[in-house]
Amino acid sequence: MSRKKMGGGGHEEGGAHGDRPWVYFMIDSFFLVTQFFVITFRVRTGDDLILPHRLPPGSGGKPVPTITDVPKTAVAITVNRDNAQTAPWYKINGGELLDTDGITTKLSQLAEGRNPDTFSVRISYEGKVIFRDVMPIFNTCMKLKIKECGLQRSRGGATN
């Protein structure tokens, strides 16, 4: 008596995938996905990269002027201190040495009558400087409404 083999590899069932019908589903799915990508593929041309110059409806037809960057005046301030007992000294744009009151006065003179958005204050400091020595510059920038005021570590100073 011969018995039909159930599962695994019998060729008498009429095909290589006799008891595995999911293989047909996987092959069909693969070809459908591949067909989708082939049909929707398109080579970009140089014209596609340029945005159309159309205004939204109801805008009046006048183009909006673009905002240009205003050249900023960069103010470089170096803070230094010889040791913990001495007062800090400030050097603005590599010029004369100033104390805390002098740096506040000098920044006020630079910003007087000018737009505070046109200033960029960069504060560099040496290794022995404590943060309390930098705060008068930040406070002065806040009073003068200078928005761009930040720290920049000196490259040549000693570190703590």
TORKOL-4160 file (C-alpha; in steps of 0.2 Angstrom, whole numbers, padded with zeros to 4 digits, m for minus):
160
<pt num="1" X="0000" Y="0000" Z="0000"/>
<pt num="2" X="0007" Y="0017" Z="m0004"/>
<pt num="3" X="0003" Y="0032" Z="0006"/>
<pt num="4" X="0003" Y="0050" Z="0000"/>
<pt num="5" X="0017" Y="0059" Z="0009"/>
<pt num="6" X="0011" Y="0074" Z="0019"/>
<pt num="7" X="0022" Y="0089" Z="0019"/>
<pt num="8" X="0040" Y="0091" Z="0013"/>
<pt num="9" X="0046" Y="0088" Z="m0004"/>
<pt num="10" X="0034" Y="0077" Z="m0014"/>
<pt num="11" X="0034" Y="0080" Z="m0032"/>
<pt num="12" X="0018" Y="0070" Z="m0036"/>
<pt num="13" X="0007" Y="0084" Z="m0029"/>
<pt num="14" X="0008" Y="0095" Z="m0045"/>
<pt num="15" X="0021" Y="0108" Z="m0042"/>
<pt num="16" X="0036" Y="0113" Z="m0032"/>
<pt num="17" X="0026" Y="0123" Z="m0019"/>
<pt num="18" X="0012" Y="0110" Z="m0016"/>
<pt num="19" X="0010" Y="0113" Z="0003"/>
<pt num="20" X="0017" Y="0131" Z="0003"/>
<pt num="21" X="0004" Y="0143" Z="m0005"/>
<pt num="22" X="0011" Y="0158" Z="0004"/>
<pt num="23" X="0026" Y="0158" Z="m0009"/>
<pt num="24" X="0014" Y="0163" Z="m0023"/>
<pt num="25" X="0008" Y="0177" Z="m0012"/>
<pt num="26" X="0026" Y="0183" Z="m0008"/>
<pt num="27" X="0031" Y="0182" Z="m0027"/>
<pt num="28" X="0016" Y="0192" Z="m0032"/>
<pt num="29" X="0019" Y="0205" Z="m0018"/>
<pt num="30" X="0037" Y="0207" Z="m0024"/>
<pt num="31" X="0032" Y="0210" Z="m0042"/>
<pt num="32" X="0018" Y="0223" Z="m0037"/>
<pt num="33" X="0030" Y="0233" Z="m0026"/>
<pt num="34" X="0044" Y="0232" Z="m0040"/>
<pt num="35" X="0031" Y="0237" Z="m0053"/>
<pt num="36" X="0025" Y="0252" Z="m0042"/>
<pt num="37" X="0043" Y="0259" Z="m0041"/>
<pt num="38" X="0047" Y="0256" Z="m0060"/>
<pt num="39" X="0031" Y="0265" Z="m0065"/>
<pt num="40" X="0033" Y="0280" Z="m0053"/>
<pt num="41" X="0052" Y="0282" Z="m0056"/>
<pt num="42" X="0056" Y="0298" Z="m0065"/>
<pt num="43" X="0073" Y="0307" Z="m0068"/>
<pt num="44" X="0074" Y="0325" Z="m0062"/>
<pt num="45" X="0078" Y="0338" Z="m0074"/>
<pt num="46" X="0085" Y="0355" Z="m0070"/>
<pt num="47" X="0068" Y="0363" Z="m0072"/>
<pt num="48" X="0061" Y="0354" Z="m0057"/>
<pt num="49" X="0073" Y="0361" Z="m0045"/>
<pt num="50" X="0067" Y="0379" Z="m0047"/>
<pt num="51" X="0052" Y="0384" Z="m0037"/>
<pt num="52" X="0038" Y="0393" Z="m0047"/>
<pt num="53" X="0037" Y="0412" Z="m0044"/>
<pt num="54" X="0018" Y="0412" Z="m0041"/>
<pt num="55" X="0010" Y="0421" Z="m0027"/>
<pt num="56" X="m0004" Y="0414" Z="m0017"/>
<pt num="57" X="m0022" Y="0420" Z="m0022"/>
<pt num="58" X="m0027" Y="0437" Z="m0014"/>
<pt num="59" X="m0010" Y="0443" Z="m0011"/>
<pt num="60" X="m0012" Y="0459" Z="m0022"/>
<pt num="61" X="0001" Y="0454" Z="m0035"/>
<pt num="62" X="0015" Y="0463" Z="m0027"/>
<pt num="63" X="0030" Y="0453" Z="m0022"/>
<pt num="64" X="0036" Y="0453" Z="m0004"/>
<pt num="65" X="0054" Y="0461" Z="m0003"/>
<pt num="66" X="0066" Y="0449" Z="0004"/>
<pt num="67" X="0075" Y="0452" Z="0020"/>
<pt num="68" X="0094" Y="0455" Z="0018"/>
<pt num="69" X="0107" Y="0453" Z="0031"/>
<pt num="70" X="0112" Y="0469" Z="0039"/>
<pt num="71" X="0131" Y="0470" Z="0041"/>
<pt num="72" X="0135" Y="0469" Z="0060"/>
<pt num="73" X="0148" Y="0478" Z="0069"/>
<pt num="74" X="0158" Y="0465" Z="0079"/>
<pt num="75" X="0165" Y="0470" Z="0096"/>
<pt num="76" X="0178" Y="0459" Z="0103"/>
<pt num="77" X="0181" Y="0461" Z="0122"/>
<pt num="78" X="0195" Y="0451" Z="0131"/>
<pt num="79" X="0193" Y="0449" Z="0149"/>
<pt num="80" X="0209" Y="0445" Z="0159"/>
<pt num="81" X="0215" Y="0445" Z="0177"/>
<pt num="82" X="0232" Y="0443" Z="0184"/>
<pt num="83" X="0227" Y="0434" Z="0200"/>
<pt num="84" X="0213" Y="0432" Z="0212"/>
<pt num="85" X="0217" Y="0448" Z="0222"/>
<pt num="86" X="0218" Y="0460" Z="0208"/>
<pt num="87" X="0203" Y="0467" Z="0198"/>
<pt num="88" X="0199" Y="0461" Z="0181"/>
<pt num="89" X="0204" Y="0472" Z="0166"/>
<pt num="90" X="0195" Y="0472" Z="0149"/>
<pt num="91" X="0202" Y="0476" Z="0132"/>
<pt num="92" X="0189" Y="0481" Z="0118"/>
<pt num="93" X="0194" Y="0477" Z="0100"/>
<pt num="94" X="0212" Y="0475" Z="0105"/>
<pt num="95" X="0214" Y="0493" Z="0111"/>
<pt num="96" X="0216" Y="0501" Z="0128"/>
<pt num="97" X="0215" Y="0492" Z="0145"/>
<pt num="98" X="0199" Y="0497" Z="0154"/>
<pt num="99" X="0191" Y="0493" Z="0171"/>
<pt num="100" X="0173" Y="0488" Z="0174"/>
<pt num="101" X="0166" Y="0505" Z="0174"/>
<pt num="102" X="0176" Y="0509" Z="0158"/>
<pt num="103" X="0170" Y="0495" Z="0148"/>
<pt num="104" X="0152" Y="0499" Z="0152"/>
<pt num="105" X="0155" Y="0517" Z="0147"/>
<pt num="106" X="0164" Y="0512" Z="0131"/>
<pt num="107" X="0150" Y="0500" Z="0126"/>
<pt num="108" X="0137" Y="0513" Z="0129"/>
<pt num="109" X="0147" Y="0525" Z="0118"/>
<pt num="110" X="0148" Y="0513" Z="0104"/>
<pt num="111" X="0129" Y="0509" Z="0104"/>
<pt num="112" X="0124" Y="0527" Z="0106"/>
<pt num="113" X="0112" Y="0532" Z="0092"/>
<pt num="114" X="0114" Y="0515" Z="0083"/>
<pt num="115" X="0102" Y="0501" Z="0081"/>
<pt num="116" X="0106" Y="0487" Z="0094"/>
<pt num="117" X="0103" Y="0474" Z="0081"/>
<pt num="118" X="0119" Y="0479" Z="0071"/>
<pt num="119" X="0130" Y="0474" Z="0085"/>
<pt num="120" X="0138" Y="0457" Z="0089"/>
<pt num="121" X="0148" Y="0457" Z="0106"/>
<pt num="122" X="0161" Y="0442" Z="0107"/>
<pt num="123" X="0168" Y="0440" Z="0125"/>
<pt num="124" X="0184" Y="0430" Z="0126"/>
<pt num="125" X="0192" Y="0426" Z="0143"/>
<pt num="126" X="0209" Y="0420" Z="0149"/>
<pt num="127" X="0211" Y="0405" Z="0161"/>
<pt num="128" X="0211" Y="0414" Z="0178"/>
<pt num="129" X="0195" Y="0424" Z="0174"/>
<pt num="130" X="0180" Y="0420" Z="0185"/>
<pt num="131" X="0162" Y="0421" Z="0178"/>
<pt num="132" X="0158" Y="0436" Z="0190"/>
<pt num="133" X="0171" Y="0446" Z="0179"/>
<pt num="134" X="0161" Y="0443" Z="0163"/>
<pt num="135" X="0144" Y="0447" Z="0170"/>
<pt num="136" X="0145" Y="0466" Z="0169"/>
<pt num="137" X="0147" Y="0465" Z="0150"/>
<pt num="138" X="0131" Y="0454" Z="0149"/>
<pt num="139" X="0122" Y="0466" Z="0160"/>
<pt num="140" X="0127" Y="0481" Z="0149"/>
<pt num="141" X="0122" Y="0472" Z="0133"/>
<pt num="142" X="0105" Y="0468" Z="0141"/>
<pt num="143" X="0103" Y="0486" Z="0146"/>
<pt num="144" X="0108" Y="0492" Z="0128"/>
<pt num="145" X="0096" Y="0479" Z="0121"/>
<pt num="146" X="0111" Y="0471" Z="0111"/>
<pt num="147" X="0104" Y="0453" Z="0107"/>
<pt num="148" X="0120" Y="0445" Z="0101"/>
<pt num="149" X="0132" Y="0444" Z="0116"/>
<pt num="150" X="0141" Y="0428" Z="0119"/>
<pt num="151" X="0157" Y="0419" Z="0126"/>
<pt num="152" X="0172" Y="0414" Z="0116"/>
<pt num="153" X="0186" Y="0405" Z="0124"/>
<pt num="154" X="0203" Y="0412" Z="0121"/>
<pt num="155" X="0215" Y="0399" Z="0113"/>
<pt num="156" X="0231" Y="0405" Z="0120"/>
<pt num="157" X="0227" Y="0407" Z="0139"/>
<pt num="158" X="0231" Y="0395" Z="0153"/>
<pt num="159" X="0217" Y="0384" Z="0159"/>
<pt num="160" X="0212" Y="0381" Z="0177"/>
